[in-house]
Amino acid sequence: SLEVLAPHGMHLEIVCSYPYRCHWDPASVPARVRGKIRAARAGLAVLRGAAGRPVRLRAFGDGDWHHLLRYADQGLREDMAREAAAARLFTAERRAARRRMDT
């Protein structure tokens, strides 16, 4: 908890790979999904509210993805290498969305 971490000068860093649903436009989805978008945004707001205390929240960066891929099976690593070679992996749009989550 924050009360345990702070006195010891420690922090918790939460690294999000994908803020699922947070970025969806409620006007462009069926009404039944809109509550889920609100819930996703509320959850992210809770995490952001803790930021600045001994909790840090940030989006995955390229290094995080590459680190995780070291533990993936060979087939997934090959698929990701093909995507990267085709310039579909870590596109400018994906990177911008992740940076926006950090603010």
TIVO-2410 file (N, C-alpha, C; in nm, 3 decimals):
# residues 103
REC num residu      c1      c2      c3 atome chaine
REC   1      S   0.084  -0.119   0.000     N      A
REC   1      S   0.000   0.000   0.000    CA      A
REC   1      S   0.088   0.125   0.000     C      A
REC   2      L   0.028   0.237  -0.032     N      A
REC   2      L   0.102   0.363  -0.035    CA      A
REC   2      L   0.162   0.396   0.101     C      A
REC   3      E   0.088   0.362   0.206     N      A
REC   3      E   0.135   0.392   0.341    CA      A
REC   3      E   0.260   0.311   0.377     C      A
REC   4      V   0.274   0.194   0.318     N      A
REC   4      V   0.390   0.109   0.345    CA      A
REC   4      V   0.510   0.154   0.259     C      A
REC   5      L   0.486   0.187   0.134     N      A
REC   5      L   0.594   0.222   0.043    CA      A
REC   5      L   0.659   0.356   0.076     C      A
REC   6      A   0.577   0.457   0.097     N      A
REC   6      A   0.627   0.594   0.112    CA      A
REC   6      A   0.733   0.611   0.221     C      A
REC   7      P   0.714   0.560   0.341     N      A
REC   7      P   0.815   0.582   0.445    CA      A
REC   7      P   0.952   0.521   0.412     C      A
REC   8      H   0.954   0.426   0.322     N      A
REC   8      H   1.079   0.359   0.287    CA      A
REC   8      H   1.140   0.414   0.158     C      A
REC   9      G   1.081   0.521   0.106     N      A
REC   9      G   1.132   0.581  -0.017    CA      A
REC   9      G   1.116   0.490  -0.138     C      A
REC  10      M   1.023   0.399  -0.131     N      A
REC  10      M   1.000   0.305  -0.241    CA      A
REC  10      M   0.881   0.351  -0.325     C      A
REC  11      H   0.876   0.301  -0.447     N      A
REC  11      H   0.761   0.331  -0.531    CA      A
REC  11      H   0.718   0.206  -0.607     C      A
REC  12      L   0.598   0.213  -0.658     N      A
REC  12      L   0.542   0.108  -0.741    CA      A
REC  12      L   0.523   0.167  -0.879     C      A
REC  13      E   0.575   0.101  -0.980     N      A
REC  13      E   0.557   0.148  -1.117    CA      A
REC  13      E   0.465   0.050  -1.189     C      A
REC  14      I   0.354   0.102  -1.236     N      A
REC  14      I   0.258   0.023  -1.312    CA      A
REC  14      I   0.278   0.057  -1.459     C      A
REC  15      V   0.310  -0.044  -1.537     N      A
REC  15      V   0.335  -0.024  -1.679    CA      A
REC  15      V   0.223  -0.092  -1.756     C      A
REC  16      C   0.145  -0.012  -1.828     N      A
REC  16      C   0.028  -0.062  -1.900    CA      A
REC  16      C   0.064  -0.088  -2.045     C      A
REC  17      S   0.029  -0.206  -2.090     N      A
REC  17      S   0.057  -0.238  -2.229    CA      A
REC  17      S  -0.045  -0.174  -2.323     C      A
REC  18      Y  -0.168  -0.166  -2.279     N      A
REC  18      Y  -0.273  -0.120  -2.369    CA      A
REC  18      Y  -0.391  -0.077  -2.283     C      A
REC  19      P  -0.425   0.049  -2.285     N      A
REC  19      P  -0.539   0.095  -2.202    CA      A
REC  19      P  -0.671   0.055  -2.267     C      A
REC  20      Y  -0.702  -0.072  -2.263     N      A
REC  20      Y  -0.817  -0.129  -2.332    CA      A
REC  20      Y  -0.944  -0.050  -2.306     C      A
REC  21      R  -1.007  -0.010  -2.411     N      A
REC  21      R  -1.134   0.064  -2.412    CA      A
REC  21      R  -1.120   0.211  -2.373     C      A
REC  22      C  -1.016   0.249  -2.305     N      A
REC  22      C  -1.005   0.389  -2.259    CA      A
REC  22      C  -1.006   0.489  -2.374     C      A
REC  23      H  -0.951   0.451  -2.485     N      A
REC  23      H  -0.939   0.544  -2.597    CA      A
REC  23      H  -1.056   0.536  -2.695     C      A
REC  24      W  -1.148   0.445  -2.673     N      A
REC  24      W  -1.260   0.432  -2.765    CA      A
REC  24      W  -1.351   0.553  -2.756     C      A
REC  25      D  -1.409   0.591  -2.868     N      A
REC  25      D  -1.504   0.702  -2.874    CA      A
REC  25      D  -1.643   0.645  -2.843     C      A
REC  26      P  -1.705   0.686  -2.732     N      A
REC  26      P  -1.836   0.631  -2.696    CA      A
REC  26      P  -1.942   0.651  -2.804     C      A
REC  27      A  -1.930   0.757  -2.881     N      A
REC  27      A  -2.030   0.784  -2.985    CA      A
REC  27      A  -2.020   0.686  -3.101     C      A
REC  28      S  -1.908   0.614  -3.111     N      A
REC  28      S  -1.889   0.525  -3.226    CA      A
REC  28      S  -1.911   0.377  -3.194     C      A
REC  29      V  -1.960   0.350  -3.074     N      A
REC  29      V  -1.981   0.209  -3.036    CA      A
REC  29      V  -2.127   0.189  -2.995     C      A
REC  30      P  -2.173   0.065  -2.992     N      A
REC  30      P  -2.310   0.038  -2.947    CA      A
REC  30      P  -2.331   0.085  -2.802     C      A
REC  31      A  -2.451   0.123  -2.770     N      A
REC  31      A  -2.484   0.174  -2.637    CA      A
REC  31      A  -2.445   0.077  -2.526     C      A
REC  32      R  -2.455  -0.054  -2.552     N      A
REC  32      R  -2.423  -0.152  -2.448    CA      A
REC  32      R  -2.276  -0.151  -2.408     C      A
REC  33      V  -2.189  -0.092  -2.490     N      A
REC  33      V  -2.045  -0.089  -2.462    CA      A
REC  33      V  -2.004   0.040  -2.389     C      A
REC  34      R  -2.087   0.141  -2.395     N      A
REC  34      R  -2.050   0.272  -2.340    CA      A
REC  34      R  -2.019   0.268  -2.191     C      A
REC  35      G  -2.093   0.187  -2.115     N      A
REC  35      G  -2.065   0.174  -1.973    CA      A
REC  35      G  -1.928   0.114  -1.947     C      A
REC  36      K  -1.887   0.021  -2.033     N      A
REC  36      K  -1.755  -0.040  -2.019    CA      A
REC  36      K  -1.644   0.062  -2.048     C      A
REC  37      I  -1.669   0.152  -2.142     N      A
REC  37      I  -1.572   0.257  -2.170    CA      A
REC  37      I  -1.560   0.349  -2.049     C      A
REC  38      R  -1.673   0.387  -1.992     N      A
REC  38      R  -1.671   0.471  -1.871    CA      A
REC  38      R  -1.596   0.403  -1.757     C      A
REC  39      A  -1.621   0.273  -1.740     N      A
REC  39      A  -1.553   0.198  -1.633    CA      A
REC  39      A  -1.403   0.192  -1.657     C      A
REC  40      A  -1.362   0.171  -1.781     N      A
REC  40      A  -1.219   0.167  -1.813    CA      A
REC  40      A  -1.154   0.302  -1.784     C      A
REC  41      R  -1.221   0.407  -1.822     N      A
REC  41      R  -1.167   0.542  -1.797    CA      A
REC  41      R  -1.163   0.573  -1.648     C      A
REC  42      A  -1.263   0.528  -1.574     N      A
REC  42      A  -1.265   0.550  -1.429    CA      A
REC  42      A  -1.149   0.475  -1.363     C      A
REC  43      G  -1.123   0.353  -1.407     N      A
REC  43      G  -1.011   0.276  -1.353    CA      A
REC  43      G  -0.878   0.343  -1.381     C      A
REC  44      L  -0.862   0.393  -1.502     N      A
REC  44      L  -0.739   0.463  -1.536    CA      A
REC  44      L  -0.725   0.590  -1.453     C      A
REC  45      A  -0.837   0.659  -1.427     N      A
REC  45      A  -0.833   0.781  -1.345    CA      A
REC  45      A  -0.789   0.750  -1.202     C      A
REC  46      V  -0.832   0.634  -1.150     N      A
REC  46      V  -0.789   0.594  -1.015    CA      A
REC  46      V  -0.638   0.574  -1.014     C      A
REC  47      L  -0.587   0.504  -1.114     N      A
REC  47      L  -0.442   0.482  -1.121    CA      A
REC  47      L  -0.367   0.614  -1.137     C      A
REC  48      R  -0.420   0.701  -1.222     N      A
REC  48      R  -0.355   0.831  -1.241    CA      A
REC  48      R  -0.359   0.914  -1.113     C      A
REC  49      G  -0.466   0.901  -1.037     N      A
REC  49      G  -0.478   0.976  -0.912    CA      A
REC  49      G  -0.372   0.936  -0.811     C      A
REC  50      A  -0.325   0.813  -0.822     N      A
REC  50      A  -0.219   0.767  -0.732    CA      A
REC  50      A  -0.082   0.812  -0.781     C      A
REC  51      A  -0.072   0.846  -0.910     N      A
REC  51      A   0.056   0.887  -0.966    CA      A
REC  51      A   0.107   1.013  -0.896     C      A
REC  52      G   0.236   1.022  -0.881     N      A
REC  52      G   0.295   1.136  -0.812    CA      A
REC  52      G   0.324   1.104  -0.667     C      A
REC  53      R   0.252   1.010  -0.613     N      A
REC  53      R   0.284   0.958  -0.480    CA      A
REC  53      R   0.381   0.843  -0.507     C      A
REC  54      P   0.391   0.745  -0.421     N      A
REC  54      P   0.487   0.638  -0.452    CA      A
REC  54      P   0.437   0.542  -0.560     C      A
REC  55      V   0.346   0.589  -0.645     N      A
REC  55      V   0.295   0.509  -0.756    CA      A
REC  55      V   0.321   0.584  -0.885     C      A
REC  56      R   0.376   0.514  -0.981     N      A
REC  56      R   0.400   0.572  -1.114    CA      A
REC  56      R   0.322   0.489  -1.216     C      A
REC  57      L   0.265   0.556  -1.312     N      A
REC  57      L   0.188   0.491  -1.418    CA      A
REC  57      L   0.244   0.536  -1.551     C      A
REC  58      R   0.276   0.440  -1.636     N      A
REC  58      R   0.325   0.475  -1.769    CA      A
REC  58      R   0.288   0.366  -1.868     C      A
REC  59      A   0.290   0.404  -1.993     N      A
REC  59      A   0.261   0.308  -2.100    CA      A
REC  59      A   0.387   0.231  -2.137     C      A
REC  60      F   0.367   0.113  -2.194     N      A
REC  60      F   0.479   0.034  -2.243    CA      A
REC  60      F   0.557   0.115  -2.345     C      A
REC  61      G   0.686   0.105  -2.338     N      A
REC  61      G   0.774   0.161  -2.441    CA      A
REC  61      G   0.831   0.047  -2.524     C      A
REC  62      D   0.906   0.081  -2.624     N      A
REC  62      D   0.965  -0.023  -2.710    CA      A
REC  62      D   1.047  -0.123  -2.629     C      A
REC  63      G   1.125  -0.073  -2.533     N      A
REC  63      G   1.208  -0.161  -2.453    CA      A
REC  63      G   1.127  -0.262  -2.374     C      A
REC  64      D   1.010  -0.218  -2.324     N      A
REC  64      D   0.923  -0.310  -2.250    CA      A
REC  64      D   0.872  -0.423  -2.340     C      A
REC  65      W   0.828  -0.386  -2.461     N      A
REC  65      W   0.779  -0.487  -2.554    CA      A
REC  65      W   0.890  -0.584  -2.590     C      A
REC  66      H   1.008  -0.532  -2.619     N      A
REC  66      H   1.119  -0.619  -2.657    CA      A
REC  66      H   1.160  -0.710  -2.541     C      A
REC  67      H   1.154  -0.659  -2.421     N      A
REC  67      H   1.184  -0.741  -2.304    CA      A
REC  67      H   1.085  -0.858  -2.294     C      A
REC  68      L   0.957  -0.830  -2.308     N      A
REC  68      L   0.856  -0.936  -2.300    CA      A
REC  68      L   0.873  -1.039  -2.411     C      A
REC  69      L   0.911  -0.993  -2.528     N      A
REC  69      L   0.927  -1.086  -2.640    CA      A
REC  69      L   1.037  -1.188  -2.614     C      A
REC  70      R   1.132  -1.155  -2.528     N      A
REC  70      R   1.238  -1.251  -2.495    CA      A
REC  70      R   1.179  -1.377  -2.433     C      A
REC  71      Y   1.062  -1.366  -2.369     N      A
REC  71      Y   0.998  -1.478  -2.301    CA      A
REC  71      Y   0.890  -1.546  -2.385     C      A
REC  72      A   0.864  -1.492  -2.502     N      A
REC  72      A   0.760  -1.548  -2.589    CA      A
REC  72      A   0.812  -1.671  -2.662     C      A
REC  73      D   0.719  -1.753  -2.708     N      A
REC  73      D   0.763  -1.871  -2.783    CA      A
REC  73      D   0.816  -1.828  -2.920     C      A
REC  74      Q   0.886  -1.920  -2.983     N      A
REC  74      Q   0.954  -1.891  -3.110    CA      A
REC  74      Q   0.857  -1.842  -3.216     C      A
REC  75      G   0.740  -1.903  -3.225     N      A
REC  75      G   0.642  -1.864  -3.327    CA      A
REC  75      G   0.598  -1.719  -3.312     C      A
REC  76      L   0.572  -1.677  -3.188     N      A
REC  76      L   0.532  -1.538  -3.166    CA      A
REC  76      L   0.645  -1.443  -3.198     C      A
REC  77      R   0.767  -1.479  -3.158     N      A
REC  77      R   0.881  -1.393  -3.190    CA      A
REC  77      R   0.897  -1.377  -3.340     C      A
REC  78      E   0.876  -1.484  -3.415     N      A
REC  78      E   0.885  -1.477  -3.561    CA      A
REC  78      E   0.774  -1.390  -3.619     C      A
REC  79      D   0.653  -1.405  -3.567     N      A
REC  79      D   0.541  -1.322  -3.613    CA      A
REC  79      D   0.569  -1.174  -3.586     C      A
REC  80      M   0.620  -1.145  -3.468     N      A
REC  80      M   0.648  -1.006  -3.433    CA      A
REC  80      M   0.762  -0.950  -3.519     C      A
REC  81      A   0.859  -1.031  -3.551     N      A
REC  81      A   0.969  -0.986  -3.638    CA      A
REC  81      A   0.915  -0.953  -3.776     C      A
REC  82      R   0.822  -1.033  -3.827     N      A
REC  82      R   0.761  -1.004  -3.958    CA      A
REC  82      R   0.682  -0.873  -3.953     C      A
REC  83      E   0.605  -0.854  -3.845     N      A
REC  83      E   0.529  -0.730  -3.830    CA      A
REC  83      E   0.622  -0.610  -3.824     C      A
REC  84      A   0.729  -0.622  -3.748     N      A
REC  84      A   0.825  -0.512  -3.736    CA      A
REC  84      A   0.888  -0.483  -3.872     C      A
REC  85      A   0.923  -0.587  -3.947     N      A
REC  85      A   0.985  -0.568  -4.078    CA      A
REC  85      A   0.888  -0.501  -4.174     C      A
REC  86      A   0.759  -0.523  -4.154     N      A
REC  86      A   0.658  -0.462  -4.241    CA      A
REC  86      A   0.614  -0.325  -4.189     C      A
REC  87      A   0.681  -0.276  -4.086     N      A
REC  87      A   0.654  -0.143  -4.028    CA      A
REC  87      A   0.514  -0.133  -3.970     C      A
REC  88      R   0.458  -0.246  -3.926     N      A
REC  88      R   0.326  -0.242  -3.863    CA      A
REC  88      R   0.335  -0.250  -3.711     C      A
REC  89      L   0.450  -0.282  -3.660     N      A
REC  89      L   0.469  -0.295  -3.517    CA      A
REC  89      L   0.526  -0.164  -3.464     C      A
REC  90      F   0.473  -0.117  -3.354     N      A
REC  90      F   0.519   0.008  -3.292    CA      A
REC  90      F   0.507   0.125  -3.391     C      A
REC  91      T   0.391   0.134  -3.456     N      A
REC  91      T   0.369   0.243  -3.549    CA      A
REC  91      T   0.367   0.377  -3.476     C      A
REC  92      A   0.382   0.484  -3.549     N      A
REC  92      A   0.379   0.617  -3.490    CA      A
REC  92      A   0.248   0.640  -3.415     C      A
REC  93      E   0.138   0.591  -3.470     N      A
REC  93      E   0.008   0.606  -3.405    CA      A
REC  93      E   0.004   0.532  -3.271     C      A
REC  94      R   0.055   0.410  -3.268     N      A
REC  94      R   0.056   0.333  -3.143    CA      A
REC  94      R   0.146   0.400  -3.039     C      A
REC  95      R   0.260   0.449  -3.082     N      A
REC  95      R   0.351   0.515  -2.989    CA      A
REC  95      R   0.288   0.643  -2.934     C      A
REC  96      A   0.220   0.719  -3.019     N      A
REC  96      A   0.155   0.843  -2.974    CA      A
REC  96      A   0.045   0.813  -2.874     C      A
REC  97      A  -0.032   0.708  -2.898     N      A
REC  97      A  -0.139   0.671  -2.804    CA      A
REC  97      A  -0.081   0.633  -2.669     C      A
REC  98      R   0.029   0.563  -2.670     N      A
REC  98      R   0.091   0.524  -2.542    CA      A
REC  98      R   0.150   0.646  -2.469     C      A
REC  99      R   0.208   0.738  -2.544     N      A
REC  99      R   0.262   0.859  -2.481    CA      A
REC  99      R   0.151   0.943  -2.420     C      A
REC 100      R   0.035   0.950  -2.487     N      A
REC 100      R  -0.078   1.026  -2.433    CA      A
REC 100      R  -0.124   0.967  -2.300     C      A
REC 101      M  -0.114   0.836  -2.285     N      A
REC 101      M  -0.155   0.775  -2.160    CA      A
REC 101      M  -0.063   0.818  -2.047     C      A
REC 102      D   0.062   0.848  -2.077     N      A
REC 102      D   0.158   0.887  -1.974    CA      A
REC 102      D   0.132   1.027  -1.918     C      A
REC 103      T   0.053   1.107  -1.986     N      A
REC 103      T   0.031   1.244  -1.941    CA      A
REC 103      T  -0.093   1.255  -1.855     C      A
***
